[in-house]
Amino acid sequence: MPHHKSCKKRMKTSEQQRLRNRTYRSQLRTSIRELRSMTAKDEAVAKYNSVMSLLDKAVAYGLIHKKNADRNKARLARFVQQLG
């Protein structure tokens, strides 16, 4: 347990931040999974654009590393290109 008032506040804000990060990361992973399961190219292109936006926001927020996002973008772009 915290001994200082500031530590008590820090625990509270850290927990709030952890929960916020968890929901955002879950949303990101779900959208990537949905894109990977698509078979129609036109739908996949639309979903691809929204996933790219989510990845960029995650980087700006500090949730994932920039190179992690770049790697995911490249792999998903290749996947969308290979769809019939």
N, CA, C and O atoms as a printed pandas DataFrame, in Angstrom:
     atom_number atom_name residue_name chain_id  residue_number  x_coord  y_coord  z_coord
0              1         N          MET        A               1    0.843   -1.194    0.000
1              2        CA          MET        A               1    0.000    0.000    0.000
2              3         C          MET        A               1    0.883    1.251    0.000
3              4         O          MET        A               1    1.985    1.255    0.547
4              5         N          PRO        A               2    0.362    2.318   -0.634
5              6        CA          PRO        A               2    1.166    3.547   -0.715
6              7         C          PRO        A               2    1.285    4.252    0.628
7              8         O          PRO        A               2    0.368    4.232    1.449
8              9         N          HIS        A               3    2.429    4.869    0.826
9             10        CA          HIS        A               3    2.679    5.621    2.048
10            11         C          HIS        A               3    2.459    7.114    1.848
11            12         O          HIS        A               3    2.282    7.855    2.815
12            13         N          HIS        A               4    2.470    7.557    0.587
13            14        CA          HIS        A               4    2.324    8.979    0.296
14            15         C          HIS        A               4    1.043    9.222   -0.478
15            16         O          HIS        A               4    0.529    8.340   -1.166
16            17         N          LYS        A               5    0.544   10.434   -0.348
17            18        CA          LYS        A               5   -0.674   10.823   -1.042
18            19         C          LYS        A               5   -0.477   10.745   -2.561
19            20         O          LYS        A               5   -1.363   10.293   -3.287
20            21         N          SER        A               6    0.691   11.189   -3.031
21            22        CA          SER        A               6    0.964   11.197   -4.466
22            23         C          SER        A               6    1.049    9.766   -5.016
23            24         O          SER        A               6    0.653    9.510   -6.153
24            25         N          CYS        A               7    1.562    8.846   -4.209
25            26        CA          CYS        A               7    1.648    7.446   -4.642
26            27         C          CYS        A               7    0.252    6.839   -4.758
27            28         O          CYS        A               7   -0.015    6.027   -5.643
28            29         N          LYS        A               8   -0.607    7.235   -3.877
29            30        CA          LYS        A               8   -1.990    6.738   -3.905
30            31         C          LYS        A               8   -2.679    7.203   -5.191
31            32         O          LYS        A               8   -3.374    6.431   -5.852
32            33         N          LYS        A               9   -2.475    8.473   -5.530
33            34        CA          LYS        A               9   -3.049    9.008   -6.759
34            35         C          LYS        A               9   -2.440    8.310   -7.975
35            36         O          LYS        A               9   -3.148    7.969   -8.923
36            37         N          ARG        A              10   -1.137    8.103   -7.941
37            38        CA          ARG        A              10   -0.448    7.468   -9.062
38            39         C          ARG        A              10   -0.980    6.059   -9.297
39            40         O          ARG        A              10   -1.143    5.649  -10.446
40            41         N          MET        A              11   -1.251    5.314   -8.233
41            42        CA          MET        A              11   -1.820    3.975   -8.373
42            43         C          MET        A              11   -3.184    4.042   -9.068
43            44         O          MET        A              11   -3.504    3.227   -9.933
44            45         N          LYS        A              12   -3.959    5.021   -8.670
45            46        CA          LYS        A              12   -5.301    5.175   -9.235
46            47         C          LYS        A              12   -5.229    5.514  -10.724
47            48         O          LYS        A              12   -5.935    4.910  -11.531
48            49         N          THR        A              13   -4.384    6.470  -11.089
49            50        CA          THR        A              13   -4.282    6.860  -12.490
50            51         C          THR        A              13   -3.639    5.757  -13.334
51            52         O          THR        A              13   -3.994    5.578  -14.499
52            53         N          SER        A              14   -2.706    5.029  -12.754
53            54        CA          SER        A              14   -2.069    3.929  -13.484
54            55         C          SER        A              14   -3.082    2.835  -13.810
55            56         O          SER        A              14   -3.049    2.257  -14.896
56            57         N          GLU        A              15   -3.962    2.559  -12.887
57            58        CA          GLU        A              15   -4.996    1.547  -13.117
58            59         C          GLU        A              15   -5.951    1.998  -14.216
59            60         O          GLU        A              15   -6.329    1.207  -15.081
60            61         N          GLN        A              16   -6.334    3.250  -14.181
61            62        CA          GLN        A              16   -7.220    3.782  -15.217
62            63         C          GLN        A              16   -6.543    3.695  -16.581
63            64         O          GLN        A              16   -7.171    3.315  -17.569
64            65         N          GLN        A              17   -5.288    4.041  -16.631
65            66        CA          GLN        A              17   -4.531    3.992  -17.875
66            67         C          GLN        A              17   -4.379    2.558  -18.375
67            68         O          GLN        A              17   -4.467    2.301  -19.576
68            69         N          ARG        A              18   -4.153    1.643  -17.465
69            70        CA          ARG        A              18   -4.010    0.227  -17.835
70            71         C          ARG        A              18   -5.286   -0.289  -18.481
71            72         O          ARG        A              18   -5.235   -0.991  -19.491
72            73         N          LEU        A              19   -6.429    0.058  -17.901
73            74        CA          LEU        A              19   -7.706   -0.383  -18.450
74            75         C          LEU        A              19   -7.971    0.253  -19.815
75            76         O          LEU        A              19   -8.484   -0.398  -20.724
76            77         N          ARG        A              20   -7.618    1.527  -19.945
77            78        CA          ARG        A              20   -7.804    2.214  -21.221
78            79         C          ARG        A              20   -6.928    1.573  -22.285
79            80         O          ARG        A              20   -7.385    1.339  -23.404
80            81         N          ASN        A              21   -5.667    1.283  -21.950
81            82        CA          ASN        A              21   -4.757    0.639  -22.894
82            83         C          ASN        A              21   -5.265   -0.742  -23.289
83            84         O          ASN        A              21   -5.181   -1.137  -24.452
84            85         N          ARG        A              22   -5.787   -1.466  -22.318
85            86        CA          ARG        A              22   -6.270   -2.820  -22.570
86            87         C          ARG        A              22   -7.423   -2.821  -23.567
87            88         O          ARG        A              22   -7.450   -3.642  -24.484
88            89         N          THR        A              23   -8.379   -1.903  -23.393
89            90        CA          THR        A              23   -9.518   -1.868  -24.308
90            91         C          THR        A              23   -9.077   -1.439  -25.708
91            92         O          THR        A              23   -9.552   -1.988  -26.702
92            93         N          TYR        A              24   -8.172   -0.464  -25.790
93            94        CA          TYR        A              24   -7.724   -0.001  -27.099
94            95         C          TYR        A              24   -6.927   -1.082  -27.821
95            96         O          TYR        A              24   -7.091   -1.283  -29.025
96            97         N          ARG        A              25   -6.070   -1.770  -27.088
97            98        CA          ARG        A              25   -5.273   -2.845  -27.691
98            99         C          ARG        A              25   -6.173   -3.987  -28.164
99           100         O          ARG        A              25   -5.932   -4.580  -29.216
100          101         N          SER        A              26   -7.194   -4.286  -27.394
101          102        CA          SER        A              26   -8.143   -5.326  -27.770
102          103         C          SER        A              26   -8.886   -4.945  -29.045
103          104         O          SER        A              26   -9.072   -5.778  -29.932
104          105         N          GLN        A              27   -9.307   -3.693  -29.137
105          106        CA          GLN        A              27   -9.990   -3.203  -30.324
106          107         C          GLN        A              27   -9.085   -3.301  -31.551
107          108         O          GLN        A              27   -9.532   -3.680  -32.634
108          109         N          LEU        A              28   -7.835   -2.961  -31.374
109          110        CA          LEU        A              28   -6.871   -3.017  -32.465
110          111         C          LEU        A              28   -6.681   -4.460  -32.951
111          112         O          LEU        A              28   -6.727   -4.733  -34.150
112          113         N          ARG        A              29   -6.470   -5.362  -32.015
113          114        CA          ARG        A              29   -6.263   -6.767  -32.385
114          115         C          ARG        A              29   -7.489   -7.367  -33.061
115          116         O          ARG        A              29   -7.362   -8.140  -34.011
116          117         N          THR        A              30   -8.673   -7.014  -32.574
117          118        CA          THR        A              30   -9.907   -7.520  -33.154
118          119         C          THR        A              30  -10.061   -7.041  -34.592
119          120         O          THR        A              30  -10.424   -7.825  -35.469
120          121         N          SER        A              31   -9.791   -5.769  -34.841
121          122        CA          SER        A              31   -9.936   -5.244  -36.193
122          123         C          SER        A              31   -8.929   -5.886  -37.154
123          124         O          SER        A              31   -9.256   -6.132  -38.315
124          125         N          ILE        A              32   -7.721   -6.155  -36.685
125          126        CA          ILE        A              32   -6.725   -6.838  -37.518
126          127         C          ILE        A              32   -7.197   -8.261  -37.833
127          128         O          ILE        A              32   -7.081   -8.725  -38.967
128          129         N          ARG        A              33   -7.720   -8.933  -36.832
129          130        CA          ARG        A              33   -8.228  -10.284  -37.017
130          131         C          ARG        A              33   -9.384  -10.306  -38.021
131          132         O          ARG        A              33   -9.461  -11.201  -38.863
132          133         N          GLU        A              34  -10.282   -9.320  -37.929
133          134        CA          GLU        A              34  -11.412   -9.243  -38.864
134          135         C          GLU        A              34  -10.920   -9.014  -40.291
135          136         O          GLU        A              34  -11.447   -9.608  -41.232
136          137         N          LEU        A              35   -9.923   -8.165  -40.452
137          138        CA          LEU        A              35   -9.371   -7.913  -41.787
138          139         C          LEU        A              35   -8.753   -9.182  -42.360
139          140         O          LEU        A              35   -8.942   -9.487  -43.538
140          141         N          ARG        A              36   -8.022   -9.916  -41.542
141          142        CA          ARG        A              36   -7.373  -11.148  -42.012
142          143         C          ARG        A              36   -8.379  -12.219  -42.431
143          144         O          ARG        A              36   -8.059  -13.087  -43.243
144          145         N          SER        A              37   -9.603  -12.161  -41.876
145          146        CA          SER        A              37  -10.596  -13.190  -42.192
146          147         C          SER        A              37  -11.439  -12.834  -43.421
147          148         O          SER        A              37  -12.269  -13.639  -43.842
148          149         N          MET        A              38  -11.247  -11.662  -43.995
149          150        CA          MET        A              38  -12.041  -11.233  -45.146
150          151         C          MET        A              38  -11.573  -11.925  -46.416
151          152         O          MET        A              38  -10.402  -12.272  -46.572
152          153         N          THR        A              39  -12.537  -12.113  -47.324
153          154        CA          THR        A              39  -12.217  -12.744  -48.601
154          155         C          THR        A              39  -12.514  -11.837  -49.788
155          156         O          THR        A              39  -11.946  -12.034  -50.863
156          157         N          ALA        A              40  -13.388  -10.849  -49.620
157          158        CA          ALA        A              40  -13.708   -9.918  -50.702
158          159         C          ALA        A              40  -12.738   -8.733  -50.660
159          160         O          ALA        A              40  -12.531   -8.119  -49.613
160          161         N          LYS        A              41  -12.151   -8.429  -51.819
161          162        CA          LYS        A              41  -11.113   -7.404  -51.857
162          163         C          LYS        A              41  -11.661   -6.008  -51.577
163          164         O          LYS        A              41  -11.024   -5.233  -50.863
164          165         N          ASP        A              42  -12.836   -5.669  -52.129
165          166        CA          ASP        A              42  -13.363   -4.314  -51.943
166          167         C          ASP        A              42  -13.693   -4.023  -50.476
167          168         O          ASP        A              42  -13.457   -2.914  -49.997
168          169         N          GLU        A              43  -14.230   -5.002  -49.772
169          170        CA          GLU        A              43  -14.507   -4.837  -48.346
170          171         C          GLU        A              43  -13.198   -4.751  -47.556
171          172         O          GLU        A              43  -13.074   -3.977  -46.606
172          173         N          ALA        A              44  -12.235   -5.559  -47.973
173          174        CA          ALA        A              44  -10.950   -5.586  -47.277
174          175         C          ALA        A              44  -10.212   -4.260  -47.419
175          176         O          ALA        A              44   -9.529   -3.835  -46.487
176          177         N          VAL        A              45  -10.337   -3.610  -48.556
177          178        CA          VAL        A              45   -9.656   -2.322  -48.763
178          179         C          VAL        A              45  -10.243   -1.271  -47.820
179          180         O          VAL        A              45   -9.512   -0.474  -47.232
180          181         N          ALA        A              46  -11.561   -1.279  -47.684
181          182        CA          ALA        A              46  -12.210   -0.330  -46.780
182          183         C          ALA        A              46  -11.792   -0.587  -45.330
183          184         O          ALA        A              46  -11.509    0.344  -44.576
184          185         N          LYS        A              47  -11.761   -1.853  -44.962
185          186        CA          LYS        A              47  -11.352   -2.212  -43.603
186          187         C          LYS        A              47   -9.869   -1.909  -43.385
187          188         O          LYS        A              47   -9.464   -1.510  -42.293
188          189         N          TYR        A              48   -9.070   -2.100  -44.424
189          190        CA          TYR        A              48   -7.635   -1.838  -44.343
190          191         C          TYR        A              48   -7.367   -0.383  -43.966
191          192         O          TYR        A              48   -6.497   -0.096  -43.143
192          193         N          ASN        A              49   -8.122    0.529  -44.575
193          194        CA          ASN        A              49   -7.930    1.951  -44.277
194          195         C          ASN        A              49   -8.244    2.259  -42.819
195          196         O          ASN        A              49   -7.543    3.055  -42.195
196          197         N          SER        A              50   -9.274    1.649  -42.273
197          198        CA          SER        A              50   -9.616    1.903  -40.872
198          199         C          SER        A              50   -8.576    1.285  -39.930
199          200         O          SER        A              50   -8.265    1.856  -38.885
200          201         N          VAL        A              51   -8.047    0.130  -40.300
201          202        CA          VAL        A              51   -7.018   -0.516  -39.475
202          203         C          VAL        A              51   -5.730    0.307  -39.490
203          204         O          VAL        A              51   -5.056    0.413  -38.466
204          205         N          MET        A              52   -5.380    0.894  -40.646
205          206        CA          MET        A              52   -4.186    1.734  -40.730
206          207         C          MET        A              52   -4.331    2.927  -39.787
207          208         O          MET        A              52   -3.378    3.315  -39.111
208          209         N          SER        A              53   -5.521    3.497  -39.749
209          210        CA          SER        A              53   -5.777    4.633  -38.862
210          211         C          SER        A              53   -5.617    4.225  -37.403
211          212         O          SER        A              53   -5.017    4.951  -36.610
212          213         N          LEU        A              54   -6.157    3.055  -37.050
213          214        CA          LEU        A              54   -6.035    2.573  -35.673
214          215         C          LEU        A              54   -4.572    2.329  -35.295
215          216         O          LEU        A              54   -4.153    2.639  -34.179
216          217         N          LEU        A              55   -3.803    1.774  -36.228
217          218        CA          LEU        A              55   -2.391    1.522  -35.958
218          219         C          LEU        A              55   -1.627    2.835  -35.749
219          220         O          LEU        A              55   -0.792    2.938  -34.850
220          221         N          ASP        A              56   -1.917    3.829  -36.581
221          222        CA          ASP        A              56   -1.246    5.118  -36.429
222          223         C          ASP        A              56   -1.605    5.777  -35.101
223          224         O          ASP        A              56   -0.747    6.375  -34.451
224          225         N          LYS        A              57   -2.864    5.670  -34.698
225          226        CA          LYS        A              57   -3.291    6.243  -33.427
226          227         C          LYS        A              57   -2.625    5.526  -32.258
227          228         O          LYS        A              57   -2.265    6.153  -31.262
228          229         N          ALA        A              58   -2.461    4.206  -32.383
229          230        CA          ALA        A              58   -1.820    3.432  -31.325
230          231         C          ALA        A              58   -0.360    3.854  -31.153
231          232         O          ALA        A              58    0.156    3.897  -30.036
232          233         N          VAL        A              59    0.293    4.163  -32.265
233          234        CA          VAL        A              59    1.686    4.627  -32.197
234          235         C          VAL        A              59    1.743    5.999  -31.538
235          236         O          VAL        A              59    2.586    6.241  -30.674
236          237         N          ALA        A              60    0.852    6.895  -31.940
237          238        CA          ALA        A              60    0.835    8.242  -31.379
238          239         C          ALA        A              60    0.531    8.215  -29.891
239          240         O          ALA        A              60    1.031    9.041  -29.128
240          241         N          TYR        A              61   -0.279    7.273  -29.492
241          242        CA          TYR        A              61   -0.669    7.143  -28.093
242          243         C          TYR        A              61    0.421    6.473  -27.253
243          244         O          TYR        A              61    0.422    6.565  -26.026
244          245         N          GLY        A              62    1.350    5.794  -27.943
245          246        CA          GLY        A              62    2.431    5.114  -27.245
246          247         C          GLY        A              62    2.078    3.692  -26.853
247          248         O          GLY        A              62    2.733    3.088  -26.003
248          249         N          LEU        A              63    1.048    3.171  -27.473
249          250        CA          LEU        A              63    0.583    1.829  -27.140
250          251         C          LEU        A              63    1.471    0.755  -27.766
251          252         O          LEU        A              63    1.761   -0.263  -27.139
252          253         N          ILE        A              64    1.895    0.988  -28.997
253          254        CA          ILE        A              64    2.792    0.055  -29.680
254          255         C          ILE        A              64    3.940    0.861  -30.291
255          256         O          ILE        A              64    3.848    2.079  -30.439
256          257         N          HIS        A              65    5.000    0.175  -30.637
257          258        CA          HIS        A              65    6.171    0.811  -31.239
258          259         C          HIS        A              65    5.905    1.096  -32.715
259          260         O          HIS        A              65    5.130    0.391  -33.362
260          261         N          LYS        A              66    6.540    2.115  -33.230
261          262        CA          LYS        A              66    6.331    2.510  -34.616
262          263         C          LYS        A              66    6.720    1.409  -35.597
263          264         O          LYS        A              66    6.028    1.190  -36.592
264          265         N          LYS        A              67    7.806    0.727  -35.326
265          266        CA          LYS        A              67    8.227   -0.335  -36.244
266          267         C          LYS        A              67    7.266   -1.526  -36.199
267          268         O          LYS        A              67    7.089   -2.224  -37.197
268          269         N          ASN        A              68    6.652   -1.753  -35.044
269          270        CA          ASN        A              68    5.628   -2.792  -34.936
270          271         C          ASN        A              68    4.450   -2.438  -35.843
271          272         O          ASN        A              68    3.942   -3.299  -36.562
272          273         N          ALA        A              69    4.018   -1.194  -35.814
273          274        CA          ALA        A              69    2.914   -0.747  -36.662
274          275         C          ALA        A              69    3.287   -0.840  -38.139
275          276         O          ALA        A              69    2.481   -1.281  -38.958
276          277         N          ASP        A              70    4.499   -0.429  -38.477
277          278        CA          ASP        A              70    4.949   -0.492  -39.870
278          279         C          ASP        A              70    4.966   -1.935  -40.381
279          280         O          ASP        A              70    4.566   -2.205  -41.514
280          281         N          ARG        A              71    5.423   -2.838  -39.552
281          282        CA          ARG        A              71    5.456   -4.248  -39.928
282          283         C          ARG        A              71    4.046   -4.774  -40.168
283          284         O          ARG        A              71    3.794   -5.474  -41.148
284          285         N          ASN        A              72    3.128   -4.432  -39.265
285          286        CA          ASN        A              72    1.735   -4.866  -39.430
286          287         C          ASN        A              72    1.114   -4.274  -40.690
287          288         O          ASN        A              72    0.389   -4.963  -41.408
288          289         N          LYS        A              73    1.392   -3.006  -40.960
289          290        CA          LYS        A              73    0.859   -2.359  -42.162
290          291         C          LYS        A              73    1.339   -3.066  -43.422
291          292         O          LYS        A              73    0.560   -3.320  -44.341
292          293         N          ALA        A              74    2.628   -3.379  -43.455
293          294        CA          ALA        A              74    3.189   -4.025  -44.640
294          295         C          ALA        A              74    2.586   -5.407  -44.854
295          296         O          ALA        A              74    2.255   -5.778  -45.980
296          297         N          ARG        A              75    2.445   -6.159  -43.784
297          298        CA          ARG        A              75    1.881   -7.506  -43.905
298          299         C          ARG        A              75    0.420   -7.464  -44.328
299          300         O          ARG        A              75   -0.020   -8.268  -45.150
300          301         N          LEU        A              76   -0.331   -6.519  -43.761
301          302        CA          LEU        A              76   -1.750   -6.420  -44.111
302          303         C          LEU        A              76   -1.920   -5.900  -45.530
303          304         O          LEU        A              76   -2.840   -6.322  -46.231
304          305         N          ALA        A              77   -1.053   -4.994  -45.968
305          306        CA          ALA        A              77   -1.114   -4.500  -47.343
306          307         C          ALA        A              77   -0.861   -5.637  -48.334
307          308         O          ALA        A              77   -1.535   -5.754  -49.357
308          309         N          ARG        A              78    0.119   -6.463  -48.006
309          310        CA          ARG        A              78    0.419   -7.615  -48.862
310          311         C          ARG        A              78   -0.761   -8.575  -48.897
311          312         O          ARG        A              78   -1.087   -9.128  -49.948
312          313         N          PHE        A              79   -1.401   -8.775  -47.751
313          314        CA          PHE        A              79   -2.563   -9.667  -47.680
314          315         C          PHE        A              79   -3.699   -9.138  -48.544
315          316         O          PHE        A              79   -4.317   -9.901  -49.287
316          317         N          VAL        A              80   -3.980   -7.842  -48.456
317          318        CA          VAL        A              80   -5.079   -7.239  -49.242
318          319         C          VAL        A              80   -4.764   -7.314  -50.733
319          320         O          VAL        A              80   -5.666   -7.548  -51.537
320          321         N          GLN        A              81   -3.509   -7.121  -51.115
321          322        CA          GLN        A              81   -3.123   -7.187  -52.519
322          323         C          GLN        A              81   -3.315   -8.597  -53.098
323          324         O          GLN        A              81   -3.628   -8.753  -54.278
324          325         N          GLN        A              82   -3.125   -9.602  -52.265
325          326        CA          GLN        A              82   -3.219  -10.988  -52.746
326          327         C          GLN        A              82   -4.654  -11.475  -52.854
327          328         O          GLN        A              82   -4.906  -12.538  -53.423
328          329         N          LEU        A              83   -5.604  -10.706  -52.311
329          330        CA          LEU        A              83   -7.001  -11.119  -52.428
330          331         C          LEU        A              83   -7.456  -10.992  -53.885
331          332         O          LEU        A              83   -7.017  -10.114  -54.627
332          333         N          GLY        A              84   -8.344  -11.896  -54.255
333          334        CA          GLY        A              84   -8.819  -11.913  -55.640
334          335         C          GLY        A              84   -9.730  -10.794  -55.921
335          336         O          GLY        A              84  -10.220  -10.663  -57.043
